[in-house]
């Protein structure tokens, strides 16, 4: 899924007041963390993730792995924070 510029702008505005719901430390990504990520995205659609313990390139790599594993889109990265978005599946 790819977001348009207007969708990204709207999501950034929504994310501004959100609190971090997931923190990734020096241990990196685990199965438990991916399960928590999936739960958070199902509940909120738009979340902030705090990535510590690595440099900028490492944070980009971790964010990319999170997006690939969860099917989420990256809205923005600012410092140690990544904002991810995955719409809820349509319920018929």
PyMOL Python script that loads the backbone (N, CA, C, O; Angstrom):
from pymol import cmd

cmd.read_pdbstr("""\
ATOM      1  N   UNK A   1       0.848  -1.171   0.000  1.00  0.00           N
ATOM      2  CA  UNK A   1       0.000   0.000   0.000  1.00  0.00           C
ATOM      3  C   UNK A   1       0.897   1.238   0.000  1.00  0.00           C
ATOM      4  O   UNK A   1       1.909   1.293   0.699  1.00  0.00           O
ATOM      5  N   UNK A   2       0.514   2.192  -0.773  1.00  0.00           N
ATOM      6  CA  UNK A   2       1.276   3.427  -0.836  1.00  0.00           C
ATOM      7  C   UNK A   2       0.356   4.594  -0.520  1.00  0.00           C
ATOM      8  O   UNK A   2      -0.756   4.683  -1.039  1.00  0.00           O
ATOM      9  N   UNK A   3       0.827   5.478   0.327  1.00  0.00           N
ATOM     10  CA  UNK A   3       0.038   6.624   0.750  1.00  0.00           C
ATOM     11  C   UNK A   3       0.330   7.826  -0.133  1.00  0.00           C
ATOM     12  O   UNK A   3       1.468   8.046  -0.549  1.00  0.00           O
ATOM     13  N   UNK A   4      -0.715   8.605  -0.416  1.00  0.00           N
ATOM     14  CA  UNK A   4      -0.529   9.835  -1.183  1.00  0.00           C
ATOM     15  C   UNK A   4       0.022  10.920  -0.252  1.00  0.00           C
ATOM     16  O   UNK A   4       0.012  10.767   0.970  1.00  0.00           O
ATOM     17  N   UNK A   5       0.495  11.998  -0.837  1.00  0.00           N
ATOM     18  CA  UNK A   5       1.035  13.102  -0.044  1.00  0.00           C
ATOM     19  C   UNK A   5      -0.015  13.700   0.874  1.00  0.00           C
ATOM     20  O   UNK A   5       0.286  14.059   2.012  1.00  0.00           O
ATOM     21  N   UNK A   6      -1.242  13.809   0.391  1.00  0.00           N
ATOM     22  CA  UNK A   6      -2.307  14.376   1.236  1.00  0.00           C
ATOM     23  C   UNK A   6      -2.663  13.437   2.386  1.00  0.00           C
ATOM     24  O   UNK A   6      -2.967  13.893   3.488  1.00  0.00           O
ATOM     25  N   UNK A   7      -2.626  12.123   2.132  1.00  0.00           N
ATOM     26  CA  UNK A   7      -2.888  11.155   3.208  1.00  0.00           C
ATOM     27  C   UNK A   7      -1.781  11.222   4.261  1.00  0.00           C
ATOM     28  O   UNK A   7      -2.058  11.181   5.460  1.00  0.00           O
ATOM     29  N   UNK A   8      -0.538  11.325   3.815  1.00  0.00           N
ATOM     30  CA  UNK A   8       0.589  11.417   4.744  1.00  0.00           C
ATOM     31  C   UNK A   8       0.471  12.678   5.590  1.00  0.00           C
ATOM     32  O   UNK A   8       0.698  12.642   6.800  1.00  0.00           O
ATOM     33  N   UNK A   9       0.122  13.779   4.964  1.00  0.00           N
ATOM     34  CA  UNK A   9      -0.024  15.049   5.692  1.00  0.00           C
ATOM     35  C   UNK A   9      -1.101  14.929   6.769  1.00  0.00           C
ATOM     36  O   UNK A   9      -0.902  15.382   7.896  1.00  0.00           O
ATOM     37  N   UNK A  10      -2.226  14.328   6.433  1.00  0.00           N
ATOM     38  CA  UNK A  10      -3.318  14.156   7.397  1.00  0.00           C
ATOM     39  C   UNK A  10      -2.898  13.218   8.540  1.00  0.00           C
ATOM     40  O   UNK A  10      -3.220  13.470   9.701  1.00  0.00           O
ATOM     41  N   UNK A  11      -2.188  12.152   8.211  1.00  0.00           N
ATOM     42  CA  UNK A  11      -1.747  11.202   9.236  1.00  0.00           C
ATOM     43  C   UNK A  11      -0.703  11.825  10.162  1.00  0.00           C
ATOM     44  O   UNK A  11      -0.704  11.561  11.365  1.00  0.00           O
ATOM     45  N   UNK A  12       0.181  12.643   9.611  1.00  0.00           N
ATOM     46  CA  UNK A  12       1.164  13.346  10.442  1.00  0.00           C
ATOM     47  C   UNK A  12       0.462  14.242  11.454  1.00  0.00           C
ATOM     48  O   UNK A  12       0.855  14.307  12.619  1.00  0.00           O
ATOM     49  N   UNK A  13      -0.573  14.927  11.003  1.00  0.00           N
ATOM     50  CA  UNK A  13      -1.330  15.813  11.898  1.00  0.00           C
ATOM     51  C   UNK A  13      -2.003  15.005  13.004  1.00  0.00           C
ATOM     52  O   UNK A  13      -2.014  15.428  14.161  1.00  0.00           O
ATOM     53  N   UNK A  14      -2.559  13.854  12.660  1.00  0.00           N
ATOM     54  CA  UNK A  14      -3.201  12.994  13.662  1.00  0.00           C
ATOM     55  C   UNK A  14      -2.180  12.434  14.641  1.00  0.00           C
ATOM     56  O   UNK A  14      -2.465  12.312  15.833  1.00  0.00           O
ATOM     57  N   UNK A  15      -0.997  12.093  14.151  1.00  0.00           N
ATOM     58  CA  UNK A  15       0.031  11.452  14.979  1.00  0.00           C
ATOM     59  C   UNK A  15       0.707  12.416  15.942  1.00  0.00           C
ATOM     60  O   UNK A  15       1.305  11.998  16.934  1.00  0.00           O
ATOM     61  N   UNK A  16       0.611  13.697  15.651  1.00  0.00           N
ATOM     62  CA  UNK A  16       1.332  14.689  16.446  1.00  0.00           C
ATOM     63  C   UNK A  16       1.074  14.544  17.945  1.00  0.00           C
ATOM     64  O   UNK A  16       2.002  14.670  18.744  1.00  0.00           O
ATOM     65  N   UNK A  17      -0.161  14.285  18.332  1.00  0.00           N
ATOM     66  CA  UNK A  17      -0.520  14.231  19.752  1.00  0.00           C
ATOM     67  C   UNK A  17      -0.498  12.819  20.335  1.00  0.00           C
ATOM     68  O   UNK A  17      -0.809  12.634  21.512  1.00  0.00           O
ATOM     69  N   UNK A  18      -0.138  11.834  19.537  1.00  0.00           N
ATOM     70  CA  UNK A  18      -0.111  10.460  20.029  1.00  0.00           C
ATOM     71  C   UNK A  18       1.084  10.213  20.933  1.00  0.00           C
ATOM     72  O   UNK A  18       2.124  10.860  20.809  1.00  0.00           O
ATOM     73  N   UNK A  19       0.915   9.271  21.837  1.00  0.00           N
ATOM     74  CA  UNK A  19       2.021   8.828  22.690  1.00  0.00           C
ATOM     75  C   UNK A  19       2.614   7.567  22.082  1.00  0.00           C
ATOM     76  O   UNK A  19       1.953   6.870  21.312  1.00  0.00           O
ATOM     77  N   UNK A  20       3.851   7.279  22.425  1.00  0.00           N
ATOM     78  CA  UNK A  20       4.528   6.079  21.959  1.00  0.00           C
ATOM     79  C   UNK A  20       3.825   4.850  22.534  1.00  0.00           C
ATOM     80  O   UNK A  20       3.560   4.788  23.734  1.00  0.00           O
ATOM     81  N   UNK A  21       3.523   3.876  21.676  1.00  0.00           N
ATOM     82  CA  UNK A  21       2.875   2.655  22.154  1.00  0.00           C
ATOM     83  C   UNK A  21       3.800   1.449  22.140  1.00  0.00           C
ATOM     84  O   UNK A  21       3.480   0.420  22.735  1.00  0.00           O
ATOM     85  N   UNK A  22       4.936   1.558  21.475  1.00  0.00           N
ATOM     86  CA  UNK A  22       5.858   0.433  21.382  1.00  0.00           C
ATOM     87  C   UNK A  22       7.280   0.967  21.447  1.00  0.00           C
ATOM     88  O   UNK A  22       7.627   1.938  20.776  1.00  0.00           O
ATOM     89  N   UNK A  23       8.105   0.308  22.277  1.00  0.00           N
ATOM     90  CA  UNK A  23       9.502   0.714  22.402  1.00  0.00           C
ATOM     91  C   UNK A  23      10.403  -0.458  22.033  1.00  0.00           C
ATOM     92  O   UNK A  23      10.195  -1.590  22.469  1.00  0.00           O
ATOM     93  N   UNK A  24      11.395  -0.157  21.228  1.00  0.00           N
ATOM     94  CA  UNK A  24      12.363  -1.167  20.807  1.00  0.00           C
ATOM     95  C   UNK A  24      13.716  -0.771  21.365  1.00  0.00           C
ATOM     96  O   UNK A  24      14.205   0.330  21.115  1.00  0.00           O
ATOM     97  N   UNK A  25      14.315  -1.677  22.123  1.00  0.00           N
ATOM     98  CA  UNK A  25      15.600  -1.400  22.745  1.00  0.00           C
ATOM     99  C   UNK A  25      16.741  -2.066  22.008  1.00  0.00           C
ATOM    100  O   UNK A  25      16.635  -2.388  20.824  1.00  0.00           O
ATOM    101  N   UNK A  26      17.818  -2.264  22.712  1.00  0.00           N
ATOM    102  CA  UNK A  26      19.041  -2.816  22.136  1.00  0.00           C
ATOM    103  C   UNK A  26      18.870  -4.254  21.647  1.00  0.00           C
ATOM    104  O   UNK A  26      19.622  -4.705  20.784  1.00  0.00           O
ATOM    105  N   UNK A  27      17.889  -4.976  22.190  1.00  0.00           N
ATOM    106  CA  UNK A  27      17.679  -6.367  21.777  1.00  0.00           C
ATOM    107  C   UNK A  27      17.049  -6.478  20.397  1.00  0.00           C
ATOM    108  O   UNK A  27      17.089  -7.542  19.780  1.00  0.00           O
ATOM    109  N   UNK A  28      16.477  -5.402  19.916  1.00  0.00           N
ATOM    110  CA  UNK A  28      15.925  -5.394  18.569  1.00  0.00           C
ATOM    111  C   UNK A  28      14.553  -6.034  18.467  1.00  0.00           C
ATOM    112  O   UNK A  28      13.762  -5.999  19.410  1.00  0.00           O
ATOM    113  N   UNK A  29      14.283  -6.622  17.303  1.00  0.00           N
ATOM    114  CA  UNK A  29      12.966  -7.169  16.994  1.00  0.00           C
ATOM    115  C   UNK A  29      12.894  -8.636  17.402  1.00  0.00           C
ATOM    116  O   UNK A  29      13.795  -9.423  17.110  1.00  0.00           O
ATOM    117  N   UNK A  30      11.796  -8.992  18.090  1.00  0.00           N
ATOM    118  CA  UNK A  30      11.547 -10.379  18.486  1.00  0.00           C
ATOM    119  C   UNK A  30      10.139 -10.769  18.051  1.00  0.00           C
ATOM    120  O   UNK A  30       9.367  -9.926  17.595  1.00  0.00           O
ATOM    121  N   UNK A  31       9.813 -12.041  18.196  1.00  0.00           N
ATOM    122  CA  UNK A  31       8.469 -12.507  17.852  1.00  0.00           C
ATOM    123  C   UNK A  31       7.423 -11.827  18.738  1.00  0.00           C
ATOM    124  O   UNK A  31       6.349 -11.458  18.263  1.00  0.00           O
ATOM    125  N   UNK A  32       7.737 -11.665  20.011  1.00  0.00           N
ATOM    126  CA  UNK A  32       6.823 -11.009  20.940  1.00  0.00           C
ATOM    127  C   UNK A  32       6.583  -9.557  20.559  1.00  0.00           C
ATOM    128  O   UNK A  32       5.460  -9.062  20.650  1.00  0.00           O
ATOM    129  N   UNK A  33       7.629  -8.886  20.139  1.00  0.00           N
ATOM    130  CA  UNK A  33       7.509  -7.495  19.722  1.00  0.00           C
ATOM    131  C   UNK A  33       6.627  -7.380  18.482  1.00  0.00           C
ATOM    132  O   UNK A  33       5.802  -6.471  18.389  1.00  0.00           O
ATOM    133  N   UNK A  34       6.796  -8.296  17.535  1.00  0.00           N
ATOM    134  CA  UNK A  34       5.972  -8.269  16.322  1.00  0.00           C
ATOM    135  C   UNK A  34       4.509  -8.544  16.652  1.00  0.00           C
ATOM    136  O   UNK A  34       3.615  -7.982  16.018  1.00  0.00           O
ATOM    137  N   UNK A  35       4.257  -9.405  17.638  1.00  0.00           N
ATOM    138  CA  UNK A  35       2.884  -9.661  18.067  1.00  0.00           C
ATOM    139  C   UNK A  35       2.280  -8.408  18.696  1.00  0.00           C
ATOM    140  O   UNK A  35       1.118  -8.086  18.449  1.00  0.00           O
ATOM    141  N   UNK A  36       3.065  -7.701  19.507  1.00  0.00           N
ATOM    142  CA  UNK A  36       2.604  -6.445  20.112  1.00  0.00           C
ATOM    143  C   UNK A  36       2.346  -5.381  19.048  1.00  0.00           C
ATOM    144  O   UNK A  36       1.381  -4.622  19.138  1.00  0.00           O
ATOM    145  N   UNK A  37       3.206  -5.335  18.056  1.00  0.00           N
ATOM    146  CA  UNK A  37       3.033  -4.391  16.944  1.00  0.00           C
ATOM    147  C   UNK A  37       1.718  -4.661  16.226  1.00  0.00           C
ATOM    148  O   UNK A  37       0.960  -3.732  15.945  1.00  0.00           O
ATOM    149  N   UNK A  38       1.446  -5.919  15.930  1.00  0.00           N
ATOM    150  CA  UNK A  38       0.209  -6.291  15.249  1.00  0.00           C
ATOM    151  C   UNK A  38      -1.016  -5.915  16.085  1.00  0.00           C
ATOM    152  O   UNK A  38      -1.998  -5.389  15.560  1.00  0.00           O
ATOM    153  N   UNK A  39      -0.950  -6.188  17.382  1.00  0.00           N
ATOM    154  CA  UNK A  39      -2.047  -5.847  18.287  1.00  0.00           C
ATOM    155  C   UNK A  39      -2.275  -4.336  18.317  1.00  0.00           C
ATOM    156  O   UNK A  39      -3.415  -3.876  18.250  1.00  0.00           O
ATOM    157  N   UNK A  40      -1.190  -3.566  18.416  1.00  0.00           N
ATOM    158  CA  UNK A  40      -1.295  -2.106  18.469  1.00  0.00           C
ATOM    159  C   UNK A  40      -1.877  -1.540  17.174  1.00  0.00           C
ATOM    160  O   UNK A  40      -2.711  -0.635  17.214  1.00  0.00           O
ATOM    161  N   UNK A  41      -1.450  -2.061  16.040  1.00  0.00           N
ATOM    162  CA  UNK A  41      -1.965  -1.574  14.758  1.00  0.00           C
ATOM    163  C   UNK A  41      -3.430  -1.956  14.571  1.00  0.00           C
ATOM    164  O   UNK A  41      -4.198  -1.184  13.997  1.00  0.00           O
ATOM    165  N   UNK A  42      -3.824  -3.129  15.044  1.00  0.00           N
ATOM    166  CA  UNK A  42      -5.229  -3.528  14.961  1.00  0.00           C
ATOM    167  C   UNK A  42      -6.101  -2.621  15.820  1.00  0.00           C
ATOM    168  O   UNK A  42      -7.231  -2.299  15.452  1.00  0.00           O
ATOM    169  N   UNK A  43      -5.571  -2.217  16.959  1.00  0.00           N
ATOM    170  CA  UNK A  43      -6.339  -1.390  17.889  1.00  0.00           C
ATOM    171  C   UNK A  43      -6.382   0.081  17.474  1.00  0.00           C
ATOM    172  O   UNK A  43      -7.408   0.742  17.633  1.00  0.00           O
ATOM    173  N   UNK A  44      -5.275   0.590  16.946  1.00  0.00           N
ATOM    174  CA  UNK A  44      -5.160   2.039  16.744  1.00  0.00           C
ATOM    175  C   UNK A  44      -4.980   2.497  15.298  1.00  0.00           C
ATOM    176  O   UNK A  44      -5.261   3.656  14.994  1.00  0.00           O
ATOM    177  N   UNK A  45      -4.530   1.645  14.416  1.00  0.00           N
ATOM    178  CA  UNK A  45      -4.200   1.972  13.016  1.00  0.00           C
ATOM    179  C   UNK A  45      -2.961   2.846  12.880  1.00  0.00           C
ATOM    180  O   UNK A  45      -2.095   2.557  12.055  1.00  0.00           O
ATOM    181  N   UNK A  46      -2.863   3.890  13.658  1.00  0.00           N
ATOM    182  CA  UNK A  46      -1.759   4.843  13.579  1.00  0.00           C
ATOM    183  C   UNK A  46      -1.021   4.829  14.915  1.00  0.00           C
ATOM    184  O   UNK A  46      -1.610   5.132  15.952  1.00  0.00           O
ATOM    185  N   UNK A  47       0.268   4.476  14.894  1.00  0.00           N
ATOM    186  CA  UNK A  47       1.022   4.356  16.145  1.00  0.00           C
ATOM    187  C   UNK A  47       2.401   4.985  16.029  1.00  0.00           C
ATOM    188  O   UNK A  47       2.940   5.167  14.937  1.00  0.00           O
ATOM    189  N   UNK A  48       2.955   5.313  17.198  1.00  0.00           N
ATOM    190  CA  UNK A  48       4.338   5.772  17.288  1.00  0.00           C
ATOM    191  C   UNK A  48       5.169   4.664  17.913  1.00  0.00           C
ATOM    192  O   UNK A  48       4.755   4.015  18.874  1.00  0.00           O
ATOM    193  N   UNK A  49       6.364   4.463  17.337  1.00  0.00           N
ATOM    194  CA  UNK A  49       7.301   3.459  17.834  1.00  0.00           C
ATOM    195  C   UNK A  49       8.602   4.167  18.174  1.00  0.00           C
ATOM    196  O   UNK A  49       9.140   4.916  17.359  1.00  0.00           O
ATOM    197  N   UNK A  50       9.109   3.930  19.383  1.00  0.00           N
ATOM    198  CA  UNK A  50      10.383   4.512  19.833  1.00  0.00           C
ATOM    199  C   UNK A  50      11.464   3.464  19.616  1.00  0.00           C
ATOM    200  O   UNK A  50      11.369   2.353  20.138  1.00  0.00           O
ATOM    201  N   UNK A  51      12.490   3.814  18.847  1.00  0.00           N
ATOM    202  CA  UNK A  51      13.584   2.885  18.536  1.00  0.00           C
ATOM    203  C   UNK A  51      14.869   3.437  19.131  1.00  0.00           C
ATOM    204  O   UNK A  51      15.385   4.459  18.678  1.00  0.00           O
ATOM    205  N   UNK A  52      15.383   2.757  20.146  1.00  0.00           N
ATOM    206  CA  UNK A  52      16.607   3.202  20.824  1.00  0.00           C
ATOM    207  C   UNK A  52      17.731   2.197  20.582  1.00  0.00           C
ATOM    208  O   UNK A  52      17.510   1.094  20.081  1.00  0.00           O
ATOM    209  N   UNK A  53      18.925   2.607  20.947  1.00  0.00           N
ATOM    210  CA  UNK A  53      20.062   1.688  20.933  1.00  0.00           C
ATOM    211  C   UNK A  53      20.722   1.483  19.597  1.00  0.00           C
ATOM    212  O   UNK A  53      21.456   0.510  19.423  1.00  0.00           O
ATOM    213  N   UNK A  54      20.487   2.374  18.634  1.00  0.00           N
ATOM    214  CA  UNK A  54      21.131   2.227  17.333  1.00  0.00           C
ATOM    215  C   UNK A  54      21.268   3.594  16.664  1.00  0.00           C
ATOM    216  O   UNK A  54      20.694   4.583  17.122  1.00  0.00           O
ATOM    217  N   UNK A  55      22.030   3.634  15.581  1.00  0.00           N
ATOM    218  CA  UNK A  55      22.214   4.880  14.847  1.00  0.00           C
ATOM    219  C   UNK A  55      21.079   5.071  13.835  1.00  0.00           C
ATOM    220  O   UNK A  55      20.168   4.247  13.757  1.00  0.00           O
ATOM    221  N   UNK A  56      21.136   6.146  13.071  1.00  0.00           N
ATOM    222  CA  UNK A  56      20.062   6.477  12.141  1.00  0.00           C
ATOM    223  C   UNK A  56      19.843   5.373  11.099  1.00  0.00           C
ATOM    224  O   UNK A  56      18.703   5.013  10.807  1.00  0.00           O
ATOM    225  N   UNK A  57      20.911   4.848  10.552  1.00  0.00           N
ATOM    226  CA  UNK A  57      20.787   3.781   9.551  1.00  0.00           C
ATOM    227  C   UNK A  57      20.141   2.539  10.163  1.00  0.00           C
ATOM    228  O   UNK A  57      19.323   1.876   9.525  1.00  0.00           O
ATOM    229  N   UNK A  58      20.513   2.233  11.400  1.00  0.00           N
ATOM    230  CA  UNK A  58      19.915   1.097  12.100  1.00  0.00           C
ATOM    231  C   UNK A  58      18.435   1.301  12.361  1.00  0.00           C
ATOM    232  O   UNK A  58      17.645   0.365  12.238  1.00  0.00           O
ATOM    233  N   UNK A  59      18.051   2.527  12.723  1.00  0.00           N
ATOM    234  CA  UNK A  59      16.635   2.834  12.952  1.00  0.00           C
ATOM    235  C   UNK A  59      15.835   2.709  11.659  1.00  0.00           C
ATOM    236  O   UNK A  59      14.702   2.228  11.671  1.00  0.00           O
ATOM    237  N   UNK A  60      16.428   3.143  10.539  1.00  0.00           N
ATOM    238  CA  UNK A  60      15.751   3.005   9.244  1.00  0.00           C
ATOM    239  C   UNK A  60      15.551   1.532   8.902  1.00  0.00           C
ATOM    240  O   UNK A  60      14.494   1.141   8.407  1.00  0.00           O
ATOM    241  N   UNK A  61      16.563   0.725   9.167  1.00  0.00           N
ATOM    242  CA  UNK A  61      16.480  -0.704   8.876  1.00  0.00           C
ATOM    243  C   UNK A  61      15.416  -1.374   9.743  1.00  0.00           C
ATOM    244  O   UNK A  61      14.617  -2.167   9.246  1.00  0.00           O
ATOM    245  N   UNK A  62      15.407  -1.056  11.027  1.00  0.00           N
ATOM    246  CA  UNK A  62      14.410  -1.629  11.939  1.00  0.00           C
ATOM    247  C   UNK A  62      13.007  -1.199  11.518  1.00  0.00           C
ATOM    248  O   UNK A  62      12.088  -2.017  11.506  1.00  0.00           O
ATOM    249  N   UNK A  63      12.834   0.073  11.174  1.00  0.00           N
ATOM    250  CA  UNK A  63      11.528   0.565  10.738  1.00  0.00           C
ATOM    251  C   UNK A  63      11.076  -0.153   9.479  1.00  0.00           C
ATOM    252  O   UNK A  63       9.905  -0.511   9.353  1.00  0.00           O
ATOM    253  N   UNK A  64      11.988  -0.366   8.553  1.00  0.00           N
ATOM    254  CA  UNK A  64      11.660  -1.086   7.328  1.00  0.00           C
ATOM    255  C   UNK A  64      11.225  -2.522   7.636  1.00  0.00           C
ATOM    256  O   UNK A  64      10.263  -3.024   7.056  1.00  0.00           O
ATOM    257  N   UNK A  65      11.939  -3.173   8.551  1.00  0.00           N
ATOM    258  CA  UNK A  65      11.581  -4.537   8.953  1.00  0.00           C
ATOM    259  C   UNK A  65      10.199  -4.571   9.603  1.00  0.00           C
ATOM    260  O   UNK A  65       9.415  -5.484   9.344  1.00  0.00           O
ATOM    261  N   UNK A  66       9.898  -3.587  10.441  1.00  0.00           N
ATOM    262  CA  UNK A  66       8.585  -3.520  11.091  1.00  0.00           C
ATOM    263  C   UNK A  66       7.481  -3.351  10.052  1.00  0.00           C
ATOM    264  O   UNK A  66       6.443  -4.009  10.131  1.00  0.00           O
ATOM    265  N   UNK A  67       7.704  -2.474   9.083  1.00  0.00           N
ATOM    266  CA  UNK A  67       6.706  -2.242   8.038  1.00  0.00           C
ATOM    267  C   UNK A  67       6.489  -3.501   7.203  1.00  0.00           C
ATOM    268  O   UNK A  67       5.351  -3.862   6.902  1.00  0.00           O
ATOM    269  N   UNK A  68       7.571  -4.163   6.833  1.00  0.00           N
ATOM    270  CA  UNK A  68       7.456  -5.381   6.031  1.00  0.00           C
ATOM    271  C   UNK A  68       6.747  -6.491   6.798  1.00  0.00           C
ATOM    272  O   UNK A  68       5.914  -7.198   6.232  1.00  0.00           O
ATOM    273  N   UNK A  69       7.067  -6.650   8.072  1.00  0.00           N
ATOM    274  CA  UNK A  69       6.488  -7.727   8.876  1.00  0.00           C
ATOM    275  C   UNK A  69       5.015  -7.496   9.185  1.00  0.00           C
ATOM    276  O   UNK A  69       4.255  -8.452   9.342  1.00  0.00           O
ATOM    277  N   UNK A  70       4.606  -6.222   9.275  1.00  0.00           N
ATOM    278  CA  UNK A  70       3.239  -5.918   9.692  1.00  0.00           C
ATOM    279  C   UNK A  70       2.326  -5.479   8.551  1.00  0.00           C
ATOM    280  O   UNK A  70       1.106  -5.447   8.711  1.00  0.00           O
ATOM    281  N   UNK A  71       2.901  -5.145   7.414  1.00  0.00           N
ATOM    282  CA  UNK A  71       2.098  -4.628   6.314  1.00  0.00           C
ATOM    283  C   UNK A  71       1.718  -3.166   6.506  1.00  0.00           C
ATOM    284  O   UNK A  71       0.785  -2.672   5.872  1.00  0.00           O
ATOM    285  N   UNK A  72       2.441  -2.477   7.379  1.00  0.00           N
ATOM    286  CA  UNK A  72       2.158  -1.069   7.666  1.00  0.00           C
ATOM    287  C   UNK A  72       2.968  -0.166   6.735  1.00  0.00           C
ATOM    288  O   UNK A  72       3.959  -0.587   6.139  1.00  0.00           O
ATOM    289  N   UNK A  73       2.522   1.071   6.628  1.00  0.00           N
ATOM    290  CA  UNK A  73       3.246   2.099   5.882  1.00  0.00           C
ATOM    291  C   UNK A  73       3.942   3.030   6.857  1.00  0.00           C
ATOM    292  O   UNK A  73       3.417   3.327   7.930  1.00  0.00           O
ATOM    293  N   UNK A  74       5.126   3.487   6.480  1.00  0.00           N
ATOM    294  CA  UNK A  74       5.832   4.498   7.258  1.00  0.00           C
ATOM    295  C   UNK A  74       5.258   5.861   6.909  1.00  0.00           C
ATOM    296  O   UNK A  74       5.239   6.258   5.744  1.00  0.00           O
ATOM    297  N   UNK A  75       4.792   6.574   7.925  1.00  0.00           N
ATOM    298  CA  UNK A  75       4.271   7.921   7.728  1.00  0.00           C
ATOM    299  C   UNK A  75       5.413   8.920   7.849  1.00  0.00           C
ATOM    300  O   UNK A  75       5.560   9.805   7.006  1.00  0.00           O
ATOM    301  N   UNK A  76       6.233   8.780   8.910  1.00  0.00           N
ATOM    302  CA  UNK A  76       7.392   9.653   9.085  1.00  0.00           C
ATOM    303  C   UNK A  76       8.332   9.079  10.124  1.00  0.00           C
ATOM    304  O   UNK A  76       7.950   8.260  10.960  1.00  0.00           O
ATOM    305  N   UNK A  77       9.572   9.532  10.049  1.00  0.00           N
ATOM    306  CA  UNK A  77      10.589   9.226  11.058  1.00  0.00           C
ATOM    307  C   UNK A  77      11.164  10.549  11.532  1.00  0.00           C
ATOM    308  O   UNK A  77      11.640  11.358  10.735  1.00  0.00           O
ATOM    309  N   UNK A  78      11.112  10.757  12.842  1.00  0.00           N
ATOM    310  CA  UNK A  78      11.716  11.946  13.432  1.00  0.00           C
ATOM    311  C   UNK A  78      12.544  11.487  14.617  1.00  0.00           C
ATOM    312  O   UNK A  78      12.002  11.014  15.616  1.00  0.00           O
ATOM    313  N   UNK A  79      13.855  11.625  14.506  1.00  0.00           N
ATOM    314  CA  UNK A  79      14.733  11.197  15.589  1.00  0.00           C
ATOM    315  C   UNK A  79      14.569   9.726  15.889  1.00  0.00           C
ATOM    316  O   UNK A  79      14.759   8.882  15.013  1.00  0.00           O
ATOM    317  N   UNK A  80      14.213   9.413  17.133  1.00  0.00           N
ATOM    318  CA  UNK A  80      14.068   8.026  17.563  1.00  0.00           C
ATOM    319  C   UNK A  80      12.646   7.498  17.364  1.00  0.00           C
ATOM    320  O   UNK A  80      12.363   6.351  17.708  1.00  0.00           O
ATOM    321  N   UNK A  81      11.761   8.310  16.819  1.00  0.00           N
ATOM    322  CA  UNK A  81      10.351   7.956  16.685  1.00  0.00           C
ATOM    323  C   UNK A  81       9.994   7.673  15.219  1.00  0.00           C
ATOM    324  O   UNK A  81      10.312   8.450  14.319  1.00  0.00           O
ATOM    325  N   UNK A  82       9.324   6.534  15.014  1.00  0.00           N
ATOM    326  CA  UNK A  82       8.752   6.207  13.707  1.00  0.00           C
ATOM    327  C   UNK A  82       7.243   6.150  13.861  1.00  0.00           C
ATOM    328  O   UNK A  82       6.732   5.614  14.844  1.00  0.00           O
ATOM    329  N   UNK A  83       6.533   6.702  12.889  1.00  0.00           N
ATOM    330  CA  UNK A  83       5.073   6.670  12.896  1.00  0.00           C
ATOM    331  C   UNK A  83       4.633   5.699  11.805  1.00  0.00           C
ATOM    332  O   UNK A  83       4.978   5.863  10.634  1.00  0.00           O
ATOM    333  N   UNK A  84       3.866   4.685  12.207  1.00  0.00           N
ATOM    334  CA  UNK A  84       3.409   3.651  11.287  1.00  0.00           C
ATOM    335  C   UNK A  84       1.893   3.678  11.174  1.00  0.00           C
ATOM    336  O   UNK A  84       1.189   3.996  12.132  1.00  0.00           O
ATOM    337  N   UNK A  85       1.402   3.338   9.981  1.00  0.00           N
ATOM    338  CA  UNK A  85      -0.039   3.320   9.729  1.00  0.00           C
ATOM    339  C   UNK A  85      -0.414   2.050   8.970  1.00  0.00           C
ATOM    340  O   UNK A  85       0.202   1.695   7.966  1.00  0.00           O
ATOM    341  N   UNK A  86      -1.439   1.384   9.480  1.00  0.00           N
ATOM    342  CA  UNK A  86      -2.031   0.242   8.774  1.00  0.00           C
ATOM    343  C   UNK A  86      -3.537   0.291   9.020  1.00  0.00           C
ATOM    344  O   UNK A  86      -3.985   0.128  10.155  1.00  0.00           O
ATOM    345  N   UNK A  87      -4.323   0.515   7.960  1.00  0.00           N
ATOM    346  CA  UNK A  87      -5.771   0.582   8.166  1.00  0.00           C
ATOM    347  C   UNK A  87      -6.318  -0.772   8.617  1.00  0.00           C
ATOM    348  O   UNK A  87      -5.790  -1.829   8.272  1.00  0.00           O
ATOM    349  N   UNK A  88      -7.380  -0.701   9.392  1.00  0.00           N
ATOM    350  CA  UNK A  88      -8.037  -1.936   9.813  1.00  0.00           C
ATOM    351  C   UNK A  88      -8.668  -2.593   8.607  1.00  0.00           C
ATOM    352  O   UNK A  88      -9.132  -1.908   7.696  1.00  0.00           O
ATOM    353  N   UNK A  89      -8.691  -3.920   8.589  1.00  0.00           N
ATOM    354  CA  UNK A  89      -9.361  -4.587   7.469  1.00  0.00           C
ATOM    355  C   UNK A  89     -10.867  -4.304   7.505  1.00  0.00           C
ATOM    356  O   UNK A  89     -11.461  -4.161   8.574  1.00  0.00           O
ATOM    357  N   UNK A  90     -11.463  -4.229   6.325  1.00  0.00           N
ATOM    358  CA  UNK A  90     -12.913  -3.997   6.248  1.00  0.00           C
ATOM    359  C   UNK A  90     -13.650  -5.154   6.870  1.00  0.00           C
ATOM    360  O   UNK A  90     -13.368  -6.318   6.585  1.00  0.00           O
ATOM    361  N   UNK A  91     -14.601  -4.822   7.727  1.00  0.00           N
ATOM    362  CA  UNK A  91     -15.412  -5.850   8.362  1.00  0.00           C
ATOM    363  C   UNK A  91     -16.757  -5.927   7.646  1.00  0.00           C
ATOM    364  O   UNK A  91     -17.553  -4.989   7.675  1.00  0.00           O
ATOM    365  N   UNK A  92     -16.985  -7.061   7.008  1.00  0.00           N
ATOM    366  CA  UNK A  92     -18.248  -7.232   6.280  1.00  0.00           C
ATOM    367  C   UNK A  92     -19.231  -8.041   7.082  1.00  0.00           C
ATOM    368  O   UNK A  92     -20.348  -8.285   6.626  1.00  0.00           O
TER     369      UNK A  92
END
""", "prot")
cmd.dss("prot")
cmd.show_as("cartoon", "prot")
cmd.util.cbc("prot")
cmd.orient("prot")
